[in-house]
Amino acid sequence: MSMGKEIVDHLQSLGLGTYGGDLFLDELPDTPDVCAAVFETGGSPPDGGFGVDGIQYENPTVKIWFRGIPNDSAGPHAQIRQAYLELPKIQAQALGGVLYLTVQALQPPFILERDVRRRVVWAFNALAQKEPS
């Protein structure tokens, strides 16, 4: 599994969407209006271990988006704010069978865009330190 899917599954466990219904991985489809997406975005160099061959920990990043109905900024803001506050609580915890040492938000949620249908998309980026998946 990938970090993106592990975070999607965690957001689903928090009640922030249903995977494939209104919570997506690596895409934000045109419908439904109210939905969220997690995109894998790279990260920083992995960490090797002293006396351990190869990669011991990865440091991947994801971007998280929440979108609402036309002209609604408060709805997606409330959802992304919950994700922003909950994800950093992941400390020395397994997600999808993979040990995550930490997940940290890289900035507070911000308005990414207002699309042509006037739907507001809120976003933030997160960085994890985790075992390879």
Residue frames as qw, qx, qy, qz and C-alpha x, y, z in Angstrom:
[[0.000, 0.890, 0.456, 0.000, 0.00, 0.00, 0.00],
 [0.390, 0.449, -0.024, 0.804, 1.09, 3.63, -0.42],
 [0.131, -0.196, -0.452, 0.860, 1.04, 6.55, 1.99],
 [0.325, -0.066, -0.247, -0.911, -1.80, 8.06, 0.00],
 [0.631, -0.265, -0.638, -0.353, -4.03, 5.04, 0.48],
 [0.481, -0.241, -0.683, 0.494, -3.02, 4.69, 4.13],
 [0.015, 0.123, 0.246, -0.961, -4.01, 8.33, 4.76],
 [0.479, -0.145, -0.437, -0.748, -7.26, 7.91, 2.79],
 [0.610, -0.288, -0.738, -0.022, -8.13, 4.92, 4.95],
 [0.316, -0.230, -0.551, 0.737, -7.31, 6.90, 8.09],
 [0.211, 0.003, -0.028, -0.977, -9.46, 9.86, 6.99],
 [0.580, -0.227, -0.605, -0.497, -12.28, 7.39, 6.33],
 [0.535, -0.286, -0.729, 0.318, -11.88, 5.98, 9.85],
 [0.120, -0.186, -0.342, 0.913, -12.27, 9.55, 11.16],
 [0.263, 0.666, 0.662, -0.224, -15.60, 9.86, 9.34],
 [0.024, 0.645, -0.167, -0.745, -14.29, 12.34, 6.77],
 [0.541, 0.459, -0.406, -0.576, -15.51, 10.44, 3.73],
 [0.876, 0.034, 0.472, -0.089, -15.97, 7.08, 2.08],
 [0.265, -0.415, 0.678, 0.546, -13.23, 5.83, -0.23],
 [0.156, 0.160, 0.823, 0.522, -14.48, 5.85, -3.82],
 [0.010, 0.741, 0.671, 0.015, -17.69, 7.69, -2.90],
 [0.022, 0.979, 0.084, 0.184, -16.60, 11.13, -1.73],
 [0.448, -0.759, 0.437, 0.182, -12.98, 10.44, -0.74],
 [0.844, 0.532, -0.044, 0.045, -10.50, 9.82, -3.53],
 [0.677, -0.463, 0.344, 0.458, -6.86, 8.94, -4.09],
 [0.388, -0.213, 0.491, 0.750, -4.81, 10.94, -6.63],
 [0.027, 0.381, 0.576, 0.723, -7.86, 12.57, -8.23],
 [0.185, 0.374, 0.469, -0.778, -10.57, 15.10, -7.47],
 [0.201, 0.375, 0.791, 0.439, -13.40, 14.21, -9.84],
 [0.135, -0.282, -0.213, -0.926, -15.97, 16.74, -11.06],
 [0.689, -0.414, -0.124, -0.582, -18.70, 15.01, -9.06],
 [0.205, -0.814, -0.543, -0.006, -19.77, 14.86, -6.31],
 [0.055, 0.873, -0.071, 0.480, -19.49, 18.51, -5.33],
 [0.512, -0.720, 0.383, -0.270, -18.67, 17.70, -1.70],
 [0.973, 0.086, -0.148, 0.154, -15.60, 15.48, -1.71],
 [0.382, -0.812, 0.422, 0.132, -11.99, 15.12, -0.63],
 [0.871, 0.428, -0.200, 0.135, -8.80, 13.82, -2.21],
 [0.595, -0.662, 0.375, 0.258, -5.34, 12.78, -1.14],
 [0.702, 0.683, -0.190, 0.072, -2.48, 13.16, -3.63],
 [0.821, -0.330, 0.118, 0.451, 1.00, 11.71, -3.22],
 [0.253, 0.966, -0.034, 0.029, 3.52, 14.48, -3.85],
 [0.576, 0.561, -0.440, 0.401, 7.06, 13.22, -3.28],
 [0.727, -0.673, -0.108, 0.081, 8.83, 14.11, -0.07],
 [0.067, -0.865, 0.497, -0.028, 12.32, 14.46, 1.30],
 [0.473, 0.426, -0.771, 0.003, 15.20, 11.98, 1.09],
 [0.879, -0.337, -0.308, -0.137, 14.77, 8.67, 2.92],
 [0.339, -0.746, 0.524, -0.234, 16.74, 7.81, 6.04],
 [0.725, 0.216, -0.648, 0.085, 19.18, 4.95, 6.20],
 [0.754, -0.644, 0.016, -0.128, 20.03, 3.22, 9.41],
 [0.036, -0.724, 0.680, -0.105, 23.38, 2.87, 11.10],
 [0.245, -0.246, 0.936, -0.054, 24.41, -0.72, 10.48],
 [0.596, 0.425, 0.635, -0.246, 21.22, -1.34, 8.47],
 [0.260, -0.009, 0.633, 0.729, 21.47, -1.69, 4.70],
 [0.011, 0.496, 0.677, 0.544, 19.09, 0.33, 2.59],
 [0.243, -0.474, -0.069, -0.844, 16.21, 2.59, 3.53],
 [0.161, -0.194, -0.836, 0.488, 15.02, 2.45, 7.12],
 [0.150, 0.659, 0.540, -0.502, 12.43, 5.26, 6.98],
 [0.275, 0.488, 0.489, 0.669, 10.75, 7.15, 4.16],
 [0.058, -0.455, -0.300, 0.837, 9.73, 10.82, 4.38],
 [0.151, 0.412, 0.684, 0.583, 6.87, 11.13, 1.87],
 [0.166, 0.237, 0.234, -0.928, 4.42, 14.00, 1.52],
 [0.128, 0.526, 0.806, 0.238, 0.79, 14.20, 0.53],
 [0.162, -0.059, 0.010, -0.985, -1.54, 17.06, -0.28],
 [0.039, 0.443, 0.871, -0.210, -5.07, 16.88, 1.06],
 [0.158, -0.117, -0.267, -0.943, -7.99, 18.69, -0.56],
 [0.137, 0.485, 0.805, -0.315, -11.59, 19.19, 0.56],
 [0.075, -0.132, -0.400, -0.904, -14.23, 20.74, -1.73],
 [0.240, 0.372, 0.674, -0.591, -17.78, 21.91, -1.00],
 [0.358, 0.688, 0.623, 0.102, -20.93, 22.87, -2.82],
 [0.321, 0.557, 0.190, 0.742, -20.93, 26.07, -4.89],
 [0.115, -0.713, 0.059, -0.690, -20.35, 29.21, -2.80],
 [0.790, -0.601, -0.054, -0.110, -19.71, 27.23, 0.42],
 [0.370, 0.618, -0.572, 0.393, -16.35, 27.81, 2.04],
 [0.471, -0.513, 0.494, -0.521, -17.31, 26.93, 5.62],
 [0.966, -0.039, 0.087, -0.241, -18.26, 23.30, 4.95],
 [0.864, 0.327, -0.260, 0.280, -14.99, 22.14, 3.37],
 [0.103, 0.670, -0.471, 0.565, -13.05, 24.34, 5.80],
 [0.695, -0.451, 0.351, -0.436, -14.58, 22.51, 8.78],
 [0.997, 0.070, 0.016, -0.008, -13.69, 19.14, 7.27],
 [0.670, 0.512, -0.323, 0.431, -10.12, 20.03, 6.36],
 [0.201, -0.693, 0.422, -0.549, -9.61, 21.61, 9.76],
 [0.881, -0.319, 0.251, -0.242, -10.55, 18.29, 11.36],
 [0.927, 0.277, -0.089, 0.237, -8.08, 16.44, 9.13],
 [0.308, 0.714, -0.335, 0.532, -5.41, 19.06, 9.90],
 [0.435, -0.616, 0.430, -0.495, -5.89, 18.58, 13.65],
 [0.940, -0.167, 0.217, -0.202, -6.19, 14.77, 13.58],
 [0.852, 0.435, -0.240, 0.164, -3.33, 13.70, 11.28],
 [0.204, 0.656, -0.559, 0.464, -0.54, 15.03, 13.56],
 [0.711, -0.430, 0.385, -0.402, -1.94, 12.76, 16.30],
 [0.969, 0.195, -0.141, 0.046, -0.42, 9.85, 14.34],
 [0.028, -0.762, 0.612, -0.210, 2.70, 9.06, 16.35],
 [0.067, -0.290, 0.949, -0.107, 4.30, 5.61, 16.52],
 [0.669, 0.251, 0.468, -0.520, 1.10, 4.15, 15.04],
 [0.312, 0.017, 0.850, 0.423, 0.46, 1.56, 12.36],
 [0.550, 0.495, 0.064, -0.670, -1.64, 2.57, 9.36],
 [0.835, 0.428, -0.218, -0.270, -2.42, -0.29, 7.01],
 [0.967, -0.139, 0.010, 0.211, 0.19, -2.41, 8.76],
 [0.578, 0.481, -0.137, 0.645, 2.93, 0.22, 8.24],
 [0.499, -0.584, -0.338, 0.544, 4.60, 1.94, 11.18],
 [0.180, 0.812, 0.104, 0.546, 4.30, 5.74, 11.06],
 [0.490, -0.163, -0.427, 0.742, 6.65, 7.55, 13.44],
 [0.034, 0.523, 0.278, -0.805, 5.02, 10.93, 12.78],
 [0.279, 0.617, 0.544, 0.496, 2.73, 12.84, 10.46],
 [0.189, -0.540, -0.231, 0.787, 2.99, 16.61, 10.52],
 [0.360, 0.859, 0.363, 0.033, 1.08, 19.31, 8.71],
 [0.588, 0.091, 0.120, 0.795, 3.41, 21.56, 6.74],
 [0.045, -0.121, 0.008, -0.992, 1.08, 24.58, 6.99],
 [0.373, 0.324, 0.605, -0.624, -2.43, 25.44, 8.12],
 [0.438, 0.519, 0.710, 0.187, -5.30, 24.83, 5.67],
 [0.010, 0.443, -0.162, -0.882, -5.57, 27.41, 2.91],
 [0.668, 0.596, 0.284, -0.345, -7.91, 28.12, -0.01],
 [0.538, -0.124, 0.637, 0.538, -6.33, 26.49, -3.03],
 [0.013, -0.071, -0.552, -0.831, -8.90, 27.58, -5.60],
 [0.511, 0.417, 0.453, -0.600, -12.45, 28.43, -6.43],
 [0.375, 0.083, 0.794, 0.472, -13.35, 26.44, -9.54],
 [0.111, -0.119, -0.458, -0.874, -15.53, 27.52, -12.48],
 [0.437, -0.520, -0.672, -0.294, -18.61, 26.23, -10.62],
 [0.231, -0.692, 0.213, -0.650, -17.66, 28.45, -7.61],
 [0.901, -0.375, -0.217, 0.018, -16.76, 25.44, -5.44],
 [0.126, -0.850, 0.469, -0.204, -14.06, 26.29, -2.90],
 [0.908, 0.061, -0.363, 0.199, -11.18, 23.84, -2.51],
 [0.411, -0.827, 0.351, -0.152, -9.28, 23.96, 0.79],
 [0.861, 0.297, -0.362, 0.200, -5.86, 22.28, 1.05],
 [0.365, -0.810, 0.456, -0.049, -2.84, 21.53, 3.19],
 [0.686, 0.431, -0.583, 0.070, 0.29, 19.41, 2.82],
 [0.766, -0.563, 0.266, -0.161, 1.57, 16.80, 5.25],
 [0.403, 0.574, -0.704, 0.106, 4.92, 15.08, 5.75],
 [0.919, -0.353, 0.032, -0.173, 5.35, 11.65, 7.34],
 [0.084, 0.565, -0.817, 0.071, 8.24, 9.67, 8.65],
 [0.895, -0.026, 0.217, -0.389, 7.39, 6.00, 8.22],
 [0.553, -0.223, 0.766, 0.241, 8.69, 2.59, 7.40],
 [0.207, 0.232, -0.639, -0.703, 8.68, 1.77, 3.69],
 [0.697, 0.207, 0.487, -0.485, 5.37, 0.36, 2.47]]
